[in-house]
Amino acid sequence: MESADITALWVTLRLALTTTLILLLLGTPLAWWLSQTHSRIKTVIETLVALPLVLPPTVLGFYLLIALAPGGIIGSMSAQGLAFSFTGLVIGSVLYSLPFVVQPLQNAFGGINPLHLEAASTLRASPLDRFFSIVLPLSRPGFITAATLGFAHTIGEFGVVLMIGGNIPGETQVLSIAIYDHVEALEYAQAHWLSGGLLLFSFIILFLVYRQNSRWSHS
């Protein structure tokens, strides 16, 4: 593996870890609200969360590029804007991988028997106590699935990160873009190494998730 590929691997892992942590912090309260609310806007919020599943990555990347530009809604927070920076990649990755974290958590929260929470309420447990002592332990499979899918999906991103991050080695060049560069240069051996590694990684991640979920469902 070339030094540039190792650097791209580091940027990819850093991006995936940062994105996953942010998604868990933001996605947990959002998923809990969606699983409990009867608000009229619930369907609208669920649609917005799921939008990246069907929206072409280049479309999302295009509008993010505008938003992250120096004069954009988000980019105006920085003098140089946030496009073509690692911070911009994180923002785009959080939005693009949002449904892969929120939906498993929402399903896990929705599957909790409300009688458990009602029993804790009769014992005068506060909502925060009930969440940490009952909801989180019972939702552990959902958290593992959400974190795994969010991490794996971020690692495989291409269209969004290319649109808003470009191809800056050591800053925004991730593995998927490095593979594209190798193919363009007809360096198929290097492309095979990186592609095969990502293929094996994706298979192992999904296999472990399905096997663990199967064990929990039979326990």
N, C-alpha and C positions, 0 to 999 in steps of 0.2 A: 504493500500500500504506500502510495506517495505521501510526502509530507503535507501537500495541499489537501489530500483526502483525509488525513488524520485531523487536520485543522477543521475541515468541514464536519467531520464526525463530532468533534468537541462542540462546535457551534450548534449542531443538531441536538445533541444531548442536553446542552445548557438550555436551549429553547424549549425542548420538550418538558424538562423538569420545571422550569419557571412557569410555563403555561399551565401545567397540570396543577401545581400548587395554587396558582391564582384561581383556576377554574373550581377547585374544591372549596376554596374560601368563598367565592362568589356564588357558585352553583348550589351549595348546600342550602342556604336560606331561601334561594329562589325555588329550588325543587321542593322544599318543605312547604312553602306558601302555595305552590301549584297543587300539591297533593292534598291540601287541607281547605283551600278556599272554594267558595261558591260564587265568587265575583263574576260579573258579566264580562269583564275583560280577560278572564282566564284563557279563553280560546284564542284571543288576540295574542297574548303573551306566549302561549304554547306554539302558535304559528310562527312568531318571530324567532323563538328559540330554535325551532326545527328548520327554519329557512335555509341554513347552510347545507342541509342534506340534499336539497334539490336545486339550489342556485348554483350556476356555473361558477367555479372559483375565480375566473377572470372578471366576472361581473362584480363579485364582492371585492376583489382586489382593486378594480378600477375605482369604485366609490371610496374605498379605504385610502387609496392613493390621493384622491382629492381631499379627503378629510385630514390626512396626515401631512399634507403640503404646508409650507409656511403660512399661507393665508387660510388654511382650512380650519374646521371647527376644533379638531384635536391638535393639529400641527401648530396652531397659533400660540399654544402654550410654550413653545420653544422657538427661539429666534431663527434657527435653521430648519425648523419643521422636524417631523419625526419619520418622514418617509426615508427609505434607504438607510435605516439604522436598526440596531438590534431591538431597541424599544418598540419601534414600529412593527417589527416582526412579532413581538410578543402580543401587541394589541390585536394584530390581525389573526394570530393563532388562537387567541382566547375566543374571539368571535366565531372563527371557523370551526373550532372543536367544541363549542358550547353544547350542542345537543348530545354529543357523545358522553358528556358528564352529567348534564341535568336530567336527561331521560332515564338512565339507570337509577339515579338517586330518587327521582319522582316515583318510579315503579316500586322501589324498595320501601319508601315511606308510605305509599298507598297500600302496601300489603300488610302493614302492621295492624294487628287487632286493636281497635279503639278501646276495648275493655281494659287492656293493660294501662292505658293512659288514664282512663276513668278511675281505675283502682288507685293509681298513684295520686290522682287529684283528691280523692276522698281522704288520703293520708296527708293532705295539705302540702304536697310537693308543688313547688312553683313550676311554671311552664319551662323555665330553663333547666331546672332539675330533672323534669320528666324527659326533656330532650336528650340530655347527656347520660342519664342513667338507664333509660329505656329505649329511646329511639335509636341512638347511635349503636349500641350493641346489637340490636335486632336488625339493623341495616348494614351490618358489616359486609355481607356479600355484595350489596349494591355499591358500597364505597370502593371495594376492590375492583369491581367491574368498571366503574366510572373512571377510576384513576388509571387503570390499565388501558382502556380504550382511548381516553384522552391523551395519554402519553404516546401510544402507538400511532394514533391518527396524526398527531403533530409531527412525528418523525417522518411520516410519508407525505407531508404537504409539498406541493410544487407550485400550482398556479397562483395561489394567493401570495406566497412568499416571494415568488419571482416578480409579481406586479408591484409589490410595495417595498421589497427589499433589494431588488436587483440581483447582482451577482458579485458582491464585494468579498474577496477572500479574507477570512478571519473575522468578518463582521456580519455578513448576511448570507454567505454562501453555505447552504446546507447540503446534505448528502444527495437529495433528489436533484438538485441543480448541478452538483458535481458529476452525477451520472449523465445528465444531459450534455454537459461539456465534453465528457469523454466520448460520447456517441457522435457528437458533432465533429470531433477531431479524429473520428474513426479509430479510437483507442478502445476496441471492443473487449480486450482482456481486462482492463481496469474497470470498465463498465460492468462486466460479468461479475467481478469480485464484489463490487459494491451492491449490485442488484441482487446477487445471490445471498449476500449477507442480510439485506433487508427482507428478502423473501423468507429466509429461515427464521429471522427474528419475528416477523409477523405471524408465521405459522405457530411458533412456540408460544407466543403471547396468547393467541386465540385458543390454542389447545389447552393451556393452563386455565384460562378463564372458564371455558366450557366444562372442563373436568372438575374444577372446584365448585362451580354452580351445581353440577350434577350431584356431588357429594353432599352439599348443603340441602338440596331438595329431598334427598333420601335420609337425612339425619333427623 
